[in-house]
Amino acid sequence: MRIGKVAAIAATLTLTAACGGVSSGAGDEPDKSTVNIAINAWVGYEANAAVLTHLLEKEMGYTVEEKSLKEEVAWQGFETGEVDVIVENWGHDDLKKTYIDEKKVAVTVGPTGNQGAIGWYVPQWMADKYPDITDWNNLNKYADLFKTSESGDKGQMLSGDPSFVTHDEALVTNLNLNYKVVYSGGEAALIKAAQQATAQQKPLLFYFYEPQWLFSQLSFARVTLPAWTQGCDTDAAKVACDYPAYALDKIASKTFQDTGGDAYTLVKNFSWTNEDQNLVADYITNQGMTADAAAAKWVAEHESTWRPWIPAA
């Protein structure tokens, strides 16, 4: 996250309610020059936010306040006025129902252009050595390979952060798998574990997702879980199917839609590819760039992509 640009907020969002507009400033009138962007804790999201922030500030003259929030907490900001936009949403039909359909404080703003996938993976070397390991029906056969000090007498299934979109505990229970879900704490820890498992040929079964820059550097094999069908994940406690494909989208506050002007239009127009996102994420993660510098580099080299996002004068 960008030091000096990310405003951390307590998870309870004990915040002063805003009075409308792009952002609430002092007094009774909204400060329409400031855009509040929620920042969720993975580098792909940060890549989206970095490019939008750069364009809003450098090309359009806005000020951007970035607020580091877990996914569900960020949605609460639509109601308080502290969040104008979430720039990469993974499904969350339950939150859409609450904040868009029922409370009517948020709106969908269209796709980001990114195609998302969540699943269970093993390093490619394991799939090569144990060809049937990528079929969930055979996971119990290999459970002993995945035992760790944290999983005890069961195999370890390494997940990310409990706040991520995850059905891993329900899957383990409902598919009768002899595994224990262990949470790594976040994206960085998942990546480190995947890198070590590949370099050291250590067994690893882990939750992961695309778009993600790591797939361009290392090979992983996805475990085939029971096929996703419409409604199979409606009851979180009973999930026994794979994750669906995700067309990632953007969510904004209704106030931002109504009064955000050109800033809202830019967010609405923003759409790029997994390759674009992975490139900026790679700059941030592996090339030692700040998110600001990574966005500036991408913007300098891809004007034909972003120029149509900018509203006509």
C-alpha positions in Angstrom: 0.0 0.0 0.0 1.1 3.5 -0.6 2.4 5.2 2.5 0.9 8.6 2.9 -2.0 7.8 0.5 -3.7 5.0 2.3 -5.9 6.1 5.2 -6.4 3.1 7.5 -9.8 2.8 9.1 -11.0 0.7 12.0 -12.9 -2.4 10.9 -16.0 -1.1 12.7 -16.1 2.0 10.5 -16.9 4.3 13.4 -17.0 7.2 11.0 -18.7 10.5 10.6 -21.5 10.1 8.1 -21.0 12.1 5.0 -23.6 14.4 3.4 -23.3 13.3 -0.2 -21.1 14.0 -3.2 -17.8 12.5 -4.1 -16.4 13.0 -0.7 -17.6 14.8 2.5 -15.5 17.7 3.6 -15.9 20.3 6.2 -19.2 22.2 6.4 -22.4 21.2 4.7 -21.3 21.0 1.1 -19.5 18.0 -0.4 -15.9 18.3 -1.6 -16.4 17.2 -5.2 -12.6 17.3 -5.9 -11.9 14.3 -3.6 -12.6 10.7 -4.5 -12.5 8.0 -1.8 -11.3 4.6 -3.1 -11.4 1.5 -0.9 -8.2 -0.6 -1.1 -8.6 -4.3 -0.6 -5.6 -6.4 0.4 -4.3 -8.0 -2.8 -1.9 -6.5 -5.3 -4.2 -6.9 -8.3 -6.8 -4.7 -6.7 -4.0 -2.2 -5.8 -3.0 -2.2 -9.5 -6.5 -1.2 -10.5 -6.6 1.5 -7.8 -3.1 2.8 -8.7 -4.0 3.4 -12.3 -7.3 5.1 -11.5 -5.7 7.2 -8.9 -2.9 8.3 -11.3 -5.5 9.3 -13.9 -7.8 11.0 -11.5 -5.0 13.1 -10.0 -2.6 13.7 -12.9 -5.0 13.8 -15.9 -8.2 15.2 -14.3 -7.1 17.2 -11.2 -8.9 15.3 -8.5 -7.5 14.4 -5.1 -7.8 10.7 -4.2 -8.0 9.3 -0.6 -7.3 5.6 -0.5 -8.7 3.7 2.5 -7.3 0.2 3.4 -10.3 -1.9 4.2 -11.3 -5.6 4.2 -13.9 -6.5 1.5 -17.1 -6.5 3.6 -16.1 -3.5 5.7 -15.5 -1.5 2.5 -19.2 -1.9 1.6 -20.2 -0.4 4.9 -18.5 2.8 3.7 -21.2 3.3 1.0 -23.7 3.9 3.8 -21.6 6.2 5.9 -20.3 8.2 2.9 -16.7 7.3 3.6 -16.2 5.1 0.4 -17.0 6.3 -3.1 -15.9 3.2 -5.0 -14.7 -0.4 -4.8 -12.6 -1.0 -7.9 -12.5 -4.8 -8.0 -15.4 -6.8 -6.6 -15.5 -10.6 -6.5 -19.1 -11.6 -6.6 -20.5 -10.8 -3.2 -24.2 -11.3 -4.2 -25.1 -11.1 -0.5 -23.6 -7.6 -0.1 -25.1 -6.5 -3.4 -28.5 -7.6 -2.1 -28.0 -5.6 1.1 -26.4 -2.4 -0.1 -27.8 -2.2 -3.7 -31.2 -3.8 -3.6 -32.3 -3.2 -0.1 -30.5 -0.1 1.3 -30.1 1.4 -2.2 -26.8 3.2 -1.2 -24.7 1.5 -3.8 -24.8 0.7 -7.5 -22.9 -1.6 -9.9 -20.6 0.3 -12.3 -19.9 -2.3 -14.9 -17.0 -4.8 -15.4 -13.3 -4.1 -14.8 -12.6 -6.3 -17.8 -10.8 -8.8 -15.6 -11.8 -12.4 -15.7 -11.5 -13.9 -12.2 -11.0 -17.5 -11.1 -10.7 -18.9 -7.6 -9.7 -22.5 -7.0 -7.5 -25.1 -5.3 -4.0 -25.6 -6.7 -0.9 -27.8 -6.3 2.5 -27.0 -7.7 2.9 -28.5 -11.2 5.6 -30.9 -10.1 3.1 -32.6 -7.9 0.6 -33.0 -10.7 3.5 -34.5 -12.8 4.5 -36.9 -10.1 1.0 -37.8 -9.0 -1.2 -37.5 -12.1 -4.5 -38.2 -10.3 -3.9 -35.7 -7.5 -5.8 -33.0 -9.3 -9.1 -34.9 -9.0 -10.7 -34.1 -5.6 -11.8 -37.7 -5.3 -8.2 -38.7 -4.7 -7.2 -36.0 -2.2 -7.7 -38.2 0.8 -5.4 -40.7 -0.7 -2.6 -38.1 -0.6 -3.6 -36.4 2.7 -0.5 -37.6 4.5 1.7 -35.7 2.0 0.2 -32.4 3.1 0.4 -32.8 6.9 2.0 -29.9 8.8 2.5 -28.9 12.4 -0.6 -26.7 12.1 -2.8 -29.4 10.5 -1.9 -32.2 12.9 -3.0 -35.6 11.7 -4.8 -34.2 8.7 -3.6 -32.8 5.5 -3.2 -29.0 5.3 -5.3 -27.0 2.9 -3.7 -23.5 2.9 -6.2 -20.7 2.4 -5.7 -17.0 2.4 -7.4 -14.5 4.6 -10.8 -15.4 6.2 -12.2 -12.2 4.8 -11.5 -13.3 1.2 -14.2 -15.0 -0.9 -13.7 -18.5 0.4 -15.7 -21.7 0.8 -12.7 -23.8 1.8 -13.9 -24.9 5.2 -17.3 -25.9 3.9 -15.7 -27.8 1.0 -13.5 -29.8 3.3 -16.5 -30.7 5.5 -19.0 -31.4 2.9 -16.7 -33.4 0.6 -15.5 -35.4 3.6 -11.9 -34.5 3.1 -9.3 -35.5 5.7 -7.9 -32.0 5.7 -7.7 -28.9 7.9 -8.0 -25.4 6.5 -5.1 -23.3 7.7 -5.2 -19.6 7.0 -2.0 -18.0 5.8 -3.1 -14.5 6.6 -3.1 -13.0 3.1 -1.8 -12.9 -0.4 1.9 -12.4 0.3 2.0 -15.5 2.5 0.2 -17.6 -0.1 2.7 -16.4 -2.8 5.7 -17.2 -0.5 4.3 -20.7 0.2 3.7 -21.4 -3.5 7.2 -20.2 -4.4 8.8 -22.3 -1.7 6.7 -25.4 -2.6 7.9 -25.1 -6.2 11.6 -24.3 -5.5 12.0 -26.9 -2.7 9.5 -29.5 -4.1 7.4 -29.3 -0.9 3.8 -30.6 -1.1 1.3 -27.8 -1.0 -2.5 -27.7 -1.5 -3.5 -24.1 -1.6 -6.3 -21.6 -2.4 -5.3 -19.2 -5.2 -6.8 -17.0 -7.8 -6.4 -15.2 -11.1 -5.6 -12.6 -12.3 -2.3 -13.0 -10.5 1.2 -12.2 -11.7 2.7 -15.4 -10.2 1.1 -17.5 -12.9 3.4 -15.9 -15.5 6.4 -17.1 -13.5 5.5 -20.5 -12.0 3.2 -23.4 -13.0 0.4 -24.7 -10.9 -2.2 -27.3 -11.5 -5.8 -26.7 -10.5 -7.6 -29.3 -8.5 -10.9 -30.3 -10.1 -13.7 -29.9 -7.5 -17.3 -30.9 -8.2 -18.6 -28.6 -11.0 -20.2 -25.3 -10.0 -23.9 -25.0 -10.9 -26.3 -22.1 -10.4 -27.3 -22.0 -6.7 -24.8 -24.6 -5.4 -23.1 -22.0 -3.3 -26.2 -20.1 -2.1 -26.0 -21.7 1.4 -22.4 -21.0 2.5 -22.5 -23.9 5.1 -23.6 -26.4 2.5 -21.2 -25.6 -0.4 -19.8 -28.7 -2.0 -19.0 -27.4 -5.5 -16.1 -25.5 -7.1 -15.9 -21.7 -7.3 -17.7 -20.1 -10.2 -15.9 -18.0 -12.9 -16.1 -14.3 -11.9 -16.5 -11.3 -14.2 -15.0 -8.8 -11.9 -16.9 -5.5 -11.5 -16.8 -2.1 -9.9 -19.2 -0.9 -7.2 -19.9 2.7 -6.3 -22.0 4.6 -3.8 -25.3 6.0 -5.2 -24.1 9.4 -4.2 -21.0 9.1 -6.2 -23.0 8.0 -9.2 -25.3 11.0 -8.8 -22.7 13.7 -8.1 -19.3 12.3 -9.0 -19.3 13.8 -12.5 -16.2 13.1 -14.6 -14.6 11.1 -11.8 -17.6 8.7 -11.8 -17.5 8.5 -15.6 -13.8 7.6 -15.5 -14.4 4.8 -13.1 -17.4 3.6 -15.2 -15.2 3.6 -18.4 -12.3 1.9 -16.8 -11.8 -1.6 -18.3 -8.6 -3.5 -19.0 -7.3 -7.1 -19.3 -5.8 -9.6 -16.9 -2.5 -9.0 -18.6 -2.7 -5.3 -18.0 -3.4 -5.8 -14.3 -0.6 -8.5 -13.9 1.9 -6.1 -15.5 1.2 -3.4 -13.0 1.1 -5.9 -10.2 4.5 -7.3 -11.3 6.0 -3.8 -11.3 4.8 -3.3 -7.7 5.7 -6.8 -6.4 8.9 -7.8 -8.2 10.5 -4.7 -9.7 10.6 -2.6 -6.5 8.3 0.1 -7.7 5.8 2.0 -5.6 2.3 1.7 -6.8 2.4 5.3 -7.9 5.5 4.6 -10.1 4.0 1.4 -11.4 0.9 3.2 -12.5 2.8 6.1 -14.1 4.9 3.6 -16.1 1.9 1.7 -17.3 0.0 5.0 -18.2 3.0 6.3 -20.1 3.2 3.1 -22.2 -0.5 2.4 -22.8 -2.2 5.7 -23.7 -4.3 4.1 -26.4 -5.9 1.9 -23.7 -6.7 4.6 -21.1 -7.3 7.7 -23.2 -10.9 6.6 -24.1 -11.7 6.3 -20.4 -11.2 10.0 -19.9 -14.5 11.9 -20.3 -14.6 14.4 -23.2 -13.9 18.0 -22.1 
